[in-house]
Amino acid sequence: LTINFIMFIPLPSVLVGLIITAVEVSAFLYSVETYVAHDAHLAGFLLGGISSFIVDWERAVKGVLIAAIVLVGIYLIGVYGNLF
């Protein structure tokens, strides 16, 4: 099963998930009166992640490891590429 996220630039779904999570966290912490329930989105991400561990433990662990590697890669590119 392959899940594709249709955008102008093709991205792996784990990267899209990390980007959306980062946007929701920053919007939750820094936004003013947007009338969007960012806390509900974050709770949905959390419960979806927990549900994935209940449904298929091995695949969920593999997904978390891939997400961690991608996140570390983004961090290293930002720090050593002077992007941040």
Distance bins in CASP14 RR format, pairs under 12 A and 6 or more apart:
PFRMAT RR
TARGET T0000
AUTHOR 0000-0000-0000
RMODE 2
METHOD distances of the structure
MODEL  1
1 13 0 0 0 0 0 1 0 0 0 0 0
1 56 0 0 0 0 0 1 0 0 0 0 0
1 59 0 0 0 0 0 1 0 0 0 0 0
2 10 0 0 0 0 0 1 0 0 0 0 0
2 12 0 0 0 0 0 1 0 0 0 0 0
2 13 0 0 0 0 1 0 0 0 0 0 0
3 11 0 0 0 0 0 1 0 0 0 0 0
3 12 0 0 0 0 1 0 0 0 0 0 0
3 13 1 0 1 0 0 0 0 0 0 0 0
3 14 0 0 0 0 0 1 0 0 0 0 0
3 16 0 0 0 0 1 0 0 0 0 0 0
3 17 0 0 0 0 0 1 0 0 0 0 0
4 10 1 0 0 1 0 0 0 0 0 0 0
4 11 0 0 0 0 1 0 0 0 0 0 0
4 12 0 0 0 0 1 0 0 0 0 0 0
4 13 1 0 0 1 0 0 0 0 0 0 0
4 16 0 0 0 0 1 0 0 0 0 0 0
5 11 1 0 0 1 0 0 0 0 0 0 0
5 12 0 0 0 0 1 0 0 0 0 0 0
5 13 1 0 1 0 0 0 0 0 0 0 0
5 14 0 0 0 0 0 1 0 0 0 0 0
5 15 0 0 0 0 1 0 0 0 0 0 0
5 16 1 0 1 0 0 0 0 0 0 0 0
5 17 0 0 0 0 1 0 0 0 0 0 0
5 19 0 0 0 0 0 1 0 0 0 0 0
5 20 0 0 0 0 1 0 0 0 0 0 0
6 13 0 0 0 0 0 1 0 0 0 0 0
6 16 0 0 0 0 0 1 0 0 0 0 0
7 13 0 0 0 0 0 1 0 0 0 0 0
7 15 0 0 0 0 0 1 0 0 0 0 0
7 16 1 0 0 1 0 0 0 0 0 0 0
7 19 0 0 0 0 0 1 0 0 0 0 0
7 20 0 0 0 0 0 1 0 0 0 0 0
9 15 0 0 0 0 0 1 0 0 0 0 0
9 16 0 0 0 0 0 1 0 0 0 0 0
9 19 0 0 0 0 0 1 0 0 0 0 0
10 16 0 0 0 0 0 1 0 0 0 0 0
11 17 0 0 0 0 1 0 0 0 0 0 0
11 18 0 0 0 0 1 0 0 0 0 0 0
11 19 1 0 0 1 0 0 0 0 0 0 0
11 20 0 0 0 0 0 1 0 0 0 0 0
11 70 0 0 0 0 0 1 0 0 0 0 0
11 74 0 0 0 0 0 1 0 0 0 0 0
12 18 0 0 0 0 1 0 0 0 0 0 0
12 19 0 0 0 0 0 1 0 0 0 0 0
12 63 0 0 0 0 0 1 0 0 0 0 0
12 66 0 0 0 0 1 0 0 0 0 0 0
12 67 0 0 0 0 1 0 0 0 0 0 0
12 69 0 0 0 0 0 1 0 0 0 0 0
12 70 1 0 0 1 0 0 0 0 0 0 0
12 74 0 0 0 0 0 1 0 0 0 0 0
13 19 0 0 0 0 0 1 0 0 0 0 0
13 20 0 0 0 0 0 1 0 0 0 0 0
13 63 0 0 0 0 1 0 0 0 0 0 0
13 66 0 0 0 0 1 0 0 0 0 0 0
13 67 0 0 0 0 1 0 0 0 0 0 0
13 70 0 0 0 0 0 1 0 0 0 0 0
14 20 0 0 0 0 0 1 0 0 0 0 0
14 21 0 0 0 0 0 1 0 0 0 0 0
14 62 0 0 0 0 0 1 0 0 0 0 0
14 63 1 0 0 1 0 0 0 0 0 0 0
14 64 0 0 0 0 1 0 0 0 0 0 0
14 65 0 0 0 0 0 1 0 0 0 0 0
14 66 1 0 1 0 0 0 0 0 0 0 0
14 67 1 0 1 0 0 0 0 0 0 0 0
14 68 0 0 0 0 1 0 0 0 0 0 0
14 69 0 0 0 0 1 0 0 0 0 0 0
14 70 1 0 1 0 0 0 0 0 0 0 0
14 71 0 0 0 0 1 0 0 0 0 0 0
14 73 0 0 0 0 0 1 0 0 0 0 0
14 74 0 0 0 0 0 1 0 0 0 0 0
15 21 0 0 0 0 0 1 0 0 0 0 0
15 22 0 0 0 0 0 1 0 0 0 0 0
15 66 0 0 0 0 1 0 0 0 0 0 0
15 67 0 0 0 0 1 0 0 0 0 0 0
15 69 0 0 0 0 0 1 0 0 0 0 0
15 70 1 0 1 0 0 0 0 0 0 0 0
15 71 0 0 0 0 1 0 0 0 0 0 0
15 73 0 0 0 0 0 1 0 0 0 0 0
15 74 0 0 0 0 1 0 0 0 0 0 0
16 22 0 0 0 0 0 1 0 0 0 0 0
16 23 0 0 0 0 0 1 0 0 0 0 0
16 67 0 0 0 0 0 1 0 0 0 0 0
16 70 0 0 0 0 0 1 0 0 0 0 0
17 23 0 0 0 0 1 0 0 0 0 0 0
17 24 0 0 0 0 1 0 0 0 0 0 0
17 25 0 0 0 0 0 1 0 0 0 0 0
17 41 0 0 0 0 0 1 0 0 0 0 0
17 45 0 0 0 0 1 0 0 0 0 0 0
17 48 0 0 0 0 0 1 0 0 0 0 0
17 49 0 0 0 0 0 1 0 0 0 0 0
17 63 0 0 0 0 0 1 0 0 0 0 0
17 66 0 0 0 0 0 1 0 0 0 0 0
17 67 0 0 0 0 1 0 0 0 0 0 0
17 70 0 0 0 0 1 0 0 0 0 0 0
17 71 0 0 0 0 0 1 0 0 0 0 0
18 24 0 0 0 0 0 1 0 0 0 0 0
18 25 0 0 0 0 0 1 0 0 0 0 0
18 45 0 0 0 0 0 1 0 0 0 0 0
18 63 0 0 0 0 0 1 0 0 0 0 0
18 64 0 0 0 0 0 1 0 0 0 0 0
18 66 0 0 0 0 0 1 0 0 0 0 0
18 67 1 0 0 1 0 0 0 0 0 0 0
18 68 0 0 0 0 1 0 0 0 0 0 0
18 69 0 0 0 0 0 1 0 0 0 0 0
18 70 1 0 0 1 0 0 0 0 0 0 0
18 71 1 0 0 1 0 0 0 0 0 0 0
18 72 0 0 0 0 0 1 0 0 0 0 0
18 73 0 0 0 0 0 1 0 0 0 0 0
18 74 1 0 0 1 0 0 0 0 0 0 0
18 75 0 0 0 0 0 1 0 0 0 0 0
19 25 0 0 0 0 0 1 0 0 0 0 0
19 26 0 0 0 0 0 1 0 0 0 0 0
19 67 0 0 0 0 0 1 0 0 0 0 0
19 70 0 0 0 0 0 1 0 0 0 0 0
19 71 0 0 0 0 0 1 0 0 0 0 0
19 74 0 0 0 0 1 0 0 0 0 0 0
20 26 0 0 0 0 0 1 0 0 0 0 0
20 27 0 0 0 0 0 1 0 0 0 0 0
20 38 0 0 0 0 0 1 0 0 0 0 0
20 41 0 0 0 0 1 0 0 0 0 0 0
20 42 0 0 0 0 0 1 0 0 0 0 0
20 44 0 0 0 0 0 1 0 0 0 0 0
20 45 0 0 0 0 1 0 0 0 0 0 0
21 27 0 0 0 0 0 1 0 0 0 0 0
21 28 0 0 0 0 0 1 0 0 0 0 0
21 38 0 0 0 0 0 1 0 0 0 0 0
21 41 0 0 0 0 1 0 0 0 0 0 0
21 42 1 0 0 1 0 0 0 0 0 0 0
21 44 0 0 0 0 0 1 0 0 0 0 0
21 45 1 0 1 0 0 0 0 0 0 0 0
21 46 0 0 0 0 1 0 0 0 0 0 0
21 48 0 0 0 0 0 1 0 0 0 0 0
21 49 0 0 0 0 0 1 0 0 0 0 0
21 67 0 0 0 0 1 0 0 0 0 0 0
21 70 0 0 0 0 0 1 0 0 0 0 0
21 71 0 0 0 0 1 0 0 0 0 0 0
22 28 0 0 0 0 0 1 0 0 0 0 0
22 29 0 0 0 0 0 1 0 0 0 0 0
22 30 0 0 0 0 0 1 0 0 0 0 0
22 38 0 0 0 0 0 1 0 0 0 0 0
22 41 0 0 0 0 0 1 0 0 0 0 0
22 42 0 0 0 0 0 1 0 0 0 0 0
22 45 0 0 0 0 0 1 0 0 0 0 0
22 67 0 0 0 0 0 1 0 0 0 0 0
22 70 0 0 0 0 0 1 0 0 0 0 0
22 71 0 0 0 0 1 0 0 0 0 0 0
22 74 0 0 0 0 1 0 0 0 0 0 0
22 75 0 0 0 0 0 1 0 0 0 0 0
23 29 0 0 0 0 0 1 0 0 0 0 0
23 30 0 0 0 0 0 1 0 0 0 0 0
23 31 0 0 0 0 0 1 0 0 0 0 0
23 34 0 0 0 0 0 1 0 0 0 0 0
23 36 0 0 0 0 0 1 0 0 0 0 0
23 38 0 0 0 0 1 0 0 0 0 0 0
23 41 0 0 0 0 1 0 0 0 0 0 0
23 42 0 0 0 0 0 1 0 0 0 0 0
23 45 0 0 0 0 0 1 0 0 0 0 0
24 30 0 0 0 0 0 1 0 0 0 0 0
24 31 0 0 0 0 0 1 0 0 0 0 0
24 34 0 0 0 0 0 1 0 0 0 0 0
24 36 0 0 0 0 1 0 0 0 0 0 0
24 37 0 0 0 0 0 1 0 0 0 0 0
24 38 1 0 1 0 0 0 0 0 0 0 0
24 39 0 0 0 0 1 0 0 0 0 0 0
24 40 0 0 0 0 1 0 0 0 0 0 0
24 41 1 0 1 0 0 0 0 0 0 0 0
24 42 1 0 1 0 0 0 0 0 0 0 0
24 43 0 0 0 0 0 1 0 0 0 0 0
24 44 0 0 0 0 1 0 0 0 0 0 0
24 45 1 0 0 1 0 0 0 0 0 0 0
24 46 0 0 0 0 0 1 0 0 0 0 0
25 31 0 0 0 0 0 1 0 0 0 0 0
25 38 0 0 0 0 1 0 0 0 0 0 0
25 39 0 0 0 0 0 1 0 0 0 0 0
25 41 0 0 0 0 1 0 0 0 0 0 0
25 42 1 0 0 1 0 0 0 0 0 0 0
25 45 0 0 0 0 1 0 0 0 0 0 0
25 46 0 0 0 0 0 1 0 0 0 0 0
26 34 0 0 0 0 0 1 0 0 0 0 0
26 38 0 0 0 0 1 0 0 0 0 0 0
26 41 0 0 0 0 0 1 0 0 0 0 0
26 42 0 0 0 0 0 1 0 0 0 0 0
27 33 0 0 0 0 0 1 0 0 0 0 0
27 34 1 0 0 1 0 0 0 0 0 0 0
27 35 0 0 0 0 0 1 0 0 0 0 0
27 36 1 0 0 1 0 0 0 0 0 0 0
27 37 0 0 0 0 0 1 0 0 0 0 0
27 38 1 0 1 0 0 0 0 0 0 0 0
27 39 0 0 0 0 0 1 0 0 0 0 0
27 40 0 0 0 0 0 1 0 0 0 0 0
27 41 0 0 0 0 1 0 0 0 0 0 0
27 42 0 0 0 0 1 0 0 0 0 0 0
28 34 0 0 0 0 1 0 0 0 0 0 0
28 36 0 0 0 0 1 0 0 0 0 0 0
28 37 0 0 0 0 1 0 0 0 0 0 0
28 38 1 1 0 0 0 0 0 0 0 0 0
28 39 1 0 1 0 0 0 0 0 0 0 0
28 40 0 0 0 0 1 0 0 0 0 0 0
28 41 0 0 0 0 1 0 0 0 0 0 0
28 42 1 0 0 1 0 0 0 0 0 0 0
28 43 0 0 0 0 0 1 0 0 0 0 0
28 45 0 0 0 0 0 1 0 0 0 0 0
29 38 0 0 0 0 1 0 0 0 0 0 0
29 39 0 0 0 0 0 1 0 0 0 0 0
29 42 0 0 0 0 0 1 0 0 0 0 0
30 38 0 0 0 0 0 1 0 0 0 0 0
31 37 0 0 0 0 0 1 0 0 0 0 0
31 38 1 0 0 1 0 0 0 0 0 0 0
31 39 0 0 0 0 0 1 0 0 0 0 0
31 41 0 0 0 0 0 1 0 0 0 0 0
32 38 0 0 0 0 0 1 0 0 0 0 0
34 41 0 0 0 0 0 1 0 0 0 0 0
36 42 0 0 0 0 0 1 0 0 0 0 0
37 43 0 0 0 0 1 0 0 0 0 0 0
37 44 0 0 0 0 0 1 0 0 0 0 0
38 44 0 0 0 0 0 1 0 0 0 0 0
38 45 0 0 0 0 0 1 0 0 0 0 0
39 45 0 0 0 0 0 1 0 0 0 0 0
39 46 0 0 0 0 0 1 0 0 0 0 0
40 46 0 0 0 0 0 1 0 0 0 0 0
40 47 0 0 0 0 0 1 0 0 0 0 0
41 47 0 0 0 0 0 1 0 0 0 0 0
41 48 0 0 0 0 0 1 0 0 0 0 0
42 48 0 0 0 0 0 1 0 0 0 0 0
42 49 0 0 0 0 0 1 0 0 0 0 0
43 49 0 0 0 0 0 1 0 0 0 0 0
43 50 0 0 0 0 0 1 0 0 0 0 0
44 50 0 0 0 0 1 0 0 0 0 0 0
44 51 0 0 0 0 1 0 0 0 0 0 0
44 52 0 0 0 0 0 1 0 0 0 0 0
45 51 0 0 0 0 0 1 0 0 0 0 0
45 52 0 0 0 0 0 1 0 0 0 0 0
45 67 0 0 0 0 0 1 0 0 0 0 0
46 52 0 0 0 0 0 1 0 0 0 0 0
46 53 0 0 0 0 0 1 0 0 0 0 0
47 53 0 0 0 0 0 1 0 0 0 0 0
47 54 0 0 0 0 0 1 0 0 0 0 0
48 54 0 0 0 0 1 0 0 0 0 0 0
48 55 0 0 0 0 1 0 0 0 0 0 0
48 60 0 0 0 0 1 0 0 0 0 0 0
49 55 0 0 0 0 1 0 0 0 0 0 0
49 56 0 0 0 0 0 1 0 0 0 0 0
49 57 0 0 0 0 0 1 0 0 0 0 0
49 59 0 0 0 0 0 1 0 0 0 0 0
49 60 1 0 0 1 0 0 0 0 0 0 0
49 61 0 0 0 0 0 1 0 0 0 0 0
49 63 0 0 0 0 1 0 0 0 0 0 0
49 64 0 0 0 0 1 0 0 0 0 0 0
49 67 0 0 0 0 0 1 0 0 0 0 0
50 57 0 0 0 0 0 1 0 0 0 0 0
50 60 0 0 0 0 1 0 0 0 0 0 0
50 64 0 0 0 0 0 1 0 0 0 0 0
51 57 0 0 0 0 0 1 0 0 0 0 0
51 60 0 0 0 0 1 0 0 0 0 0 0
52 58 0 0 0 0 0 1 0 0 0 0 0
52 59 1 0 0 1 0 0 0 0 0 0 0
52 60 1 0 1 0 0 0 0 0 0 0 0
52 61 0 0 0 0 1 0 0 0 0 0 0
52 62 0 0 0 0 0 1 0 0 0 0 0
52 63 0 0 0 0 1 0 0 0 0 0 0
52 64 0 0 0 0 1 0 0 0 0 0 0
52 67 0 0 0 0 0 1 0 0 0 0 0
53 59 0 0 0 0 1 0 0 0 0 0 0
53 60 1 0 1 0 0 0 0 0 0 0 0
53 61 1 0 0 1 0 0 0 0 0 0 0
53 62 0 0 0 0 0 1 0 0 0 0 0
53 63 0 0 0 0 0 1 0 0 0 0 0
53 64 0 0 0 0 1 0 0 0 0 0 0
54 60 0 0 0 0 1 0 0 0 0 0 0
56 62 0 0 0 0 1 0 0 0 0 0 0
56 63 0 0 0 0 0 1 0 0 0 0 0
57 63 0 0 0 0 0 1 0 0 0 0 0
57 64 0 0 0 0 0 1 0 0 0 0 0
58 64 0 0 0 0 0 1 0 0 0 0 0
58 65 0 0 0 0 0 1 0 0 0 0 0
59 65 0 0 0 0 0 1 0 0 0 0 0
59 66 0 0 0 0 0 1 0 0 0 0 0
60 66 0 0 0 0 0 1 0 0 0 0 0
60 67 0 0 0 0 0 1 0 0 0 0 0
61 67 0 0 0 0 0 1 0 0 0 0 0
61 68 0 0 0 0 0 1 0 0 0 0 0
62 68 0 0 0 0 0 1 0 0 0 0 0
62 69 0 0 0 0 0 1 0 0 0 0 0
63 69 0 0 0 0 1 0 0 0 0 0 0
63 70 0 0 0 0 1 0 0 0 0 0 0
63 71 0 0 0 0 0 1 0 0 0 0 0
64 70 0 0 0 0 0 1 0 0 0 0 0
64 71 0 0 0 0 0 1 0 0 0 0 0
65 71 0 0 0 0 0 1 0 0 0 0 0
65 72 0 0 0 0 0 1 0 0 0 0 0
66 72 0 0 0 0 0 1 0 0 0 0 0
66 73 0 0 0 0 0 1 0 0 0 0 0
67 73 0 0 0 0 0 1 0 0 0 0 0
67 74 0 0 0 0 0 1 0 0 0 0 0
68 74 0 0 0 0 0 1 0 0 0 0 0
68 75 0 0 0 0 0 1 0 0 0 0 0
69 75 0 0 0 0 0 1 0 0 0 0 0
69 76 0 0 0 0 0 1 0 0 0 0 0
70 76 0 0 0 0 0 1 0 0 0 0 0
70 77 0 0 0 0 0 1 0 0 0 0 0
71 77 0 0 0 0 0 1 0 0 0 0 0
71 78 0 0 0 0 0 1 0 0 0 0 0
72 78 0 0 0 0 0 1 0 0 0 0 0
72 79 0 0 0 0 0 1 0 0 0 0 0
72 80 0 0 0 0 0 1 0 0 0 0 0
73 79 0 0 0 0 1 0 0 0 0 0 0
73 80 0 0 0 0 1 0 0 0 0 0 0
73 81 0 0 0 0 0 1 0 0 0 0 0
73 83 0 0 0 0 0 1 0 0 0 0 0
74 80 0 0 0 0 0 1 0 0 0 0 0
74 81 0 0 0 0 0 1 0 0 0 0 0
74 83 0 0 0 0 1 0 0 0 0 0 0
74 84 0 0 0 0 1 0 0 0 0 0 0
75 81 0 0 0 0 0 1 0 0 0 0 0
75 83 0 0 0 0 0 1 0 0 0 0 0
75 84 0 0 0 0 1 0 0 0 0 0 0
76 82 0 0 0 0 0 1 0 0 0 0 0
76 83 0 0 0 0 0 1 0 0 0 0 0
76 84 0 0 0 0 0 1 0 0 0 0 0
77 83 1 0 0 1 0 0 0 0 0 0 0
77 84 0 0 0 0 1 0 0 0 0 0 0
78 84 1 0 1 0 0 0 0 0 0 0 0
END
